[in-house]
Structures are given as C-alpha cells and as structure tokens.
Amino acid sequence: MELNEIKENYRYLIIDSHSGESHIVKTDRLVREFLENTYDISVSHMFIRRNLETVEDVILREGILIKLLW
C-alpha cells in the first residue's frame, strides 16, 4: 500500500480513555456515526471537521479522544 493510500484510508483516530480501545476511521461522518452508535455521543460531522482542521489538535468528549492523523 502506498503512503497516499494509507493517508486516505486512515484519517481519524478514536481512543476510548476508559477501556484503552482505539479505532481508526476514514471520514468525519464515520467518526460521528461511530460515536453515536458505540458511545451514544452526539456531535455533528461538521463540528468534528471544523475543530480538528482549524481550531484544536484533538477533541475530547466524555473520555473519548478524537484526533486527525493527516
């Protein structure tokens, strides 16, 4: 796999600080969907995109850390 393919497919890191589990997803919409389905945390994909790309390096919600990798 080329570096560009890796950067395209593995973009967002999600870490559960309570259990130590981690997940990597491709899009901000998948982050939103994962948070909603797994942890019952409701945030919009635009909130995730705006905060990670322009405001903050990470988002921390209820012990769940979200980081934009590339």
TIPAMAR-240104 format. One record per residue: x, y, z of N, C-alpha, C in turn; residue in three letters. Coordinates in pm, whole numbers, plus 50000, padded with zeros to 5 digits. Example, Ala and Ser with C-alpha at 12.3 -4.5 7.8 and 13.67 -1.06 7.14 Angstrom:
TIPAMAR-240104
+-------+-------+-------+-------+-------+-------+-------+-------+-------+---------+
!  n.px !  n.py !  n.pz ! ca.px ! ca.py ! ca.pz !  c.px !  c.py !  c.pz ! residuo !
+-------+-------+-------+-------+-------+-------+-------+-------+-------+---------+
! 51319 ! 49431 ! 50780 ! 51230 ! 49550 ! 50780 ! 51320 ! 49670 ! 50780 !     ALA !
! 51285 ! 49775 ! 50708 ! 51367 ! 49894 ! 50714 ! 51290 ! 50003 ! 50787 !     SER !
+-------+-------+-------+-------+-------+-------+-------+-------+-------+---------+
end
This chain:
TIPAMAR-240104
+-------+-------+-------+-------+-------+-------+-------+-------+-------+---------+
!  n.px !  n.py !  n.pz ! ca.px ! ca.py ! ca.pz !  c.px !  c.py !  c.pz ! residuo !
+-------+-------+-------+-------+-------+-------+-------+-------+-------+---------+
! 50085 ! 49882 ! 50000 ! 50000 ! 50000 ! 50000 ! 50090 ! 50124 ! 50000 !     MET !
! 50058 ! 50218 ! 49916 ! 50132 ! 50343 ! 49907 ! 50097 ! 50436 ! 50022 !     GLU !
! 50186 ! 50528 ! 50052 ! 50164 ! 50623 ! 50161 ! 50038 ! 50706 ! 50138 !     LEU !
! 50012 ! 50748 ! 50016 ! 49892 ! 50826 ! 49987 ! 49765 ! 50747 ! 50015 !     ASN !
! 49766 ! 50617 ! 49984 ! 49650 ! 50532 ! 50013 ! 49629 ! 50519 ! 50164 !     GLU !
! 49737 ! 50505 ! 50236 ! 49728 ! 50495 ! 50382 ! 49670 ! 50623 ! 50440 !     ILE !
! 49719 ! 50737 ! 50395 ! 49668 ! 50865 ! 50444 ! 49522 ! 50885 ! 50410 !     LYS !
! 49480 ! 50833 ! 50296 ! 49342 ! 50847 ! 50253 ! 49248 ! 50758 ! 50334 !     GLU !
! 49293 ! 50637 ! 50367 ! 49207 ! 50540 ! 50434 ! 49209 ! 50547 ! 50585 !     ASN !
! 49315 ! 50599 ! 50644 ! 49329 ! 50603 ! 50789 ! 49348 ! 50746 ! 50833 !     TYR !
! 49238 ! 50818 ! 50855 ! 49246 ! 50961 ! 50879 ! 49218 ! 51004 ! 51022 !     ARG !
! 49123 ! 50941 ! 51088 ! 49081 ! 50983 ! 51221 ! 49106 ! 50872 ! 51323 !     TYR !
! 49171 ! 50907 ! 51431 ! 49198 ! 50813 ! 51540 ! 49101 ! 50841 ! 51654 !     LEU !
! 49036 ! 50736 ! 51704 ! 48942 ! 50747 ! 51815 ! 48995 ! 50659 ! 51927 !     ILE !
! 49017 ! 50717 ! 52044 ! 49068 ! 50641 ! 52158 ! 48971 ! 50654 ! 52275 !     ILE !
! 48931 ! 50541 ! 52330 ! 48848 ! 50538 ! 52449 ! 48942 ! 50534 ! 52569 !     ASP !
! 48950 ! 50642 ! 52643 ! 49045 ! 50651 ! 52755 ! 49004 ! 50563 ! 52873 !     SER !
! 48879 ! 50521 ! 52876 ! 48831 ! 50435 ! 52985 ! 48875 ! 50290 ! 52965 !     HIS !
! 48861 ! 50241 ! 52843 ! 48890 ! 50100 ! 52817 ! 49024 ! 50079 ! 52746 !     SER !
! 49080 ! 50185 ! 52688 ! 49205 ! 50173 ! 52615 ! 49187 ! 50126 ! 52472 !     GLY !
! 49064 ! 50110 ! 52427 ! 49038 ! 50067 ! 52290 ! 49064 ! 50184 ! 52195 !     GLU !
! 49108 ! 50150 ! 52073 ! 49128 ! 50253 ! 51972 ! 49071 ! 50205 ! 51839 !     SER !
! 49032 ! 50303 ! 51758 ! 48972 ! 50275 ! 51628 ! 49023 ! 50380 ! 51531 !     HIS !
! 49035 ! 50343 ! 51405 ! 49074 ! 50438 ! 51301 ! 48966 ! 50433 ! 51194 !     ILE !
! 48917 ! 50551 ! 51155 ! 48815 ! 50558 ! 51051 ! 48857 ! 50656 ! 50943 !     VAL !
! 48787 ! 50649 ! 50832 ! 48826 ! 50722 ! 50712 ! 48770 ! 50865 ! 50705 !     LYS !
! 48647 ! 50887 ! 50750 ! 48583 ! 51017 ! 50732 ! 48525 ! 51071 ! 50862 !     THR !
! 48500 ! 51201 ! 50863 ! 48438 ! 51263 ! 50979 ! 48295 ! 51214 ! 50999 !     ASP !
! 48228 ! 51177 ! 50893 ! 48093 ! 51121 ! 50904 ! 48096 ! 50985 ! 50973 !     ARG !
! 48199 ! 50906 ! 50944 ! 48213 ! 50777 ! 51011 ! 48248 ! 50794 ! 51158 !     LEU !
! 48323 ! 50899 ! 51191 ! 48352 ! 50930 ! 51331 ! 48222 ! 50960 ! 51404 !     VAL !
! 48140 ! 51047 ! 51346 ! 48012 ! 51083 ! 51406 ! 47925 ! 50959 ! 51425 !     ARG !
! 47915 ! 50877 ! 51323 ! 47834 ! 50757 ! 51329 ! 47886 ! 50660 ! 51435 !     GLU !
! 48016 ! 50643 ! 51442 ! 48077 ! 50554 ! 51540 ! 48049 ! 50603 ! 51682 !     PHE !
! 48067 ! 50732 ! 51707 ! 48043 ! 50788 ! 51840 ! 47898 ! 50772 ! 51882 !     LEU !
! 47809 ! 50796 ! 51787 ! 47666 ! 50787 ! 51817 ! 47624 ! 50643 ! 51845 !     GLU !
! 47671 ! 50550 ! 51763 ! 47629 ! 50409 ! 51778 ! 47699 ! 50338 ! 51892 !     ASN !
! 47824 ! 50371 ! 51919 ! 47902 ! 50298 ! 52019 ! 47893 ! 50361 ! 52157 !     THR !
! 47901 ! 50494 ! 52163 ! 47909 ! 50562 ! 52293 ! 47791 ! 50652 ! 52324 !     TYR !
! 47693 ! 50659 ! 52234 ! 47577 ! 50745 ! 52250 ! 47619 ! 50892 ! 52270 !     ASP !
! 47722 ! 50933 ! 52197 ! 47770 ! 51072 ! 52198 ! 47725 ! 51135 ! 52067 !     ILE !
! 47655 ! 51247 ! 52078 ! 47600 ! 51311 ! 51960 ! 47678 ! 51439 ! 51926 !     SER !
! 47753 ! 51434 ! 51818 ! 47821 ! 51552 ! 51763 ! 47805 ! 51547 ! 51612 !     VAL !
! 47805 ! 51661 ! 51549 ! 47791 ! 51664 ! 51403 ! 47927 ! 51641 ! 51337 !     SER !
! 47922 ! 51593 ! 51213 ! 48046 ! 51574 ! 51141 ! 48113 ! 51708 ! 51112 !     HIS !
! 48035 ! 51812 ! 51096 ! 48092 ! 51946 ! 51072 ! 48164 ! 51998 ! 51197 !     MET !
! 48112 ! 51969 ! 51315 ! 48181 ! 52005 ! 51440 ! 48317 ! 51937 ! 51445 !     PHE !
! 48319 ! 51810 ! 51411 ! 48445 ! 51734 ! 51411 ! 48541 ! 51794 ! 51311 !     ILE !
! 48496 ! 51818 ! 51189 ! 48582 ! 51871 ! 51083 ! 48636 ! 52009 ! 51121 !     ARG !
! 48550 ! 52098 ! 51164 ! 48594 ! 52235 ! 51197 ! 48692 ! 52238 ! 51312 !     ARG !
! 48664 ! 52163 ! 51415 ! 48750 ! 52166 ! 51533 ! 48884 ! 52098 ! 51511 !     ASN !
! 48887 ! 51992 ! 51435 ! 49014 ! 51923 ! 51414 ! 49100 ! 51989 ! 51307 !     LEU !
! 49039 ! 52049 ! 51208 ! 49118 ! 52107 ! 51099 ! 49154 ! 52253 ! 51122 !     GLU !
! 49082 ! 52323 ! 51207 ! 49110 ! 52466 ! 51222 ! 49134 ! 52511 ! 51365 !     THR !
! 49066 ! 52453 ! 51462 ! 49070 ! 52506 ! 51598 ! 49165 ! 52428 ! 51688 !     VAL !
! 49141 ! 52301 ! 51703 ! 49213 ! 52219 ! 51801 ! 49288 ! 52106 ! 51732 !     GLU !
! 49380 ! 52050 ! 51806 ! 49453 ! 51933 ! 51760 ! 49375 ! 51805 ! 51790 !     ASP !
! 49296 ! 51807 ! 51896 ! 49217 ! 51690 ! 51937 ! 49082 ! 51737 ! 51991 !     VAL !
! 48987 ! 51644 ! 51996 ! 48858 ! 51667 ! 52061 ! 48847 ! 51562 ! 52170 !     ILE !
! 48805 ! 51604 ! 52289 ! 48785 ! 51512 ! 52400 ! 48640 ! 51525 ! 52447 !     LEU !
! 48564 ! 51419 ! 52432 ! 48424 ! 51416 ! 52475 ! 48400 ! 51293 ! 52560 !     ARG !
! 48363 ! 51313 ! 52685 ! 48326 ! 51204 ! 52776 ! 48431 ! 51093 ! 52778 !     GLU !
! 48557 ! 51130 ! 52777 ! 48665 ! 51032 ! 52783 ! 48703 ! 50971 ! 52649 !     GLY !
! 48641 ! 51019 ! 52541 ! 48672 ! 50970 ! 52408 ! 48755 ! 51077 ! 52337 !     ILE !
! 48874 ! 51041 ! 52295 ! 48965 ! 51134 ! 52229 ! 48959 ! 51110 ! 52078 !     LEU !
! 48947 ! 51218 ! 52001 ! 48942 ! 51210 ! 51856 ! 49055 ! 51295 ! 51802 !     ILE !
! 49134 ! 51239 ! 51712 ! 49250 ! 51310 ! 51657 ! 49254 ! 51290 ! 51507 !     LYS !
! 49280 ! 51399 ! 51434 ! 49302 ! 51394 ! 51291 ! 49448 ! 51355 ! 51269 !     LEU !
! 49472 ! 51246 ! 51197 ! 49608 ! 51198 ! 51178 ! 49684 ! 51274 ! 51069 !     LEU !
! 49623 ! 51298 ! 50957 ! 49691 ! 51365 ! 50845 ! 49609 ! 51483 ! 50800 !     TRP !
+-------+-------+-------+-------+-------+-------+-------+-------+-------+---------+
end
